[in-house]
Amino acid sequence: MTRSLMLISACLLIVLTMAAGAAPAKRADACTWGASSVVVEQVNGQYVESDPNTTGCIP
């Protein structure tokens, strides 16, 4: 009986540890990842920059 109780306790501890490790992280701050790019072309001898093209989460 004692061995079974110890085995069940150990299994429960392992399952709870894995569940806590797999929980998604909560972020309090705003999203700050993403990518931004611009294109620069030469038009009539002048360099012209396009508007930024953003992807991902940039606040």
Secondary structure as UniProt FT lines:
FT   HELIX           2..22
FT   STRAND          35..37
FT   STRAND          40..43
FT   TURN            44..45
FT   STRAND          46..49
FT   STRAND          53..55
//
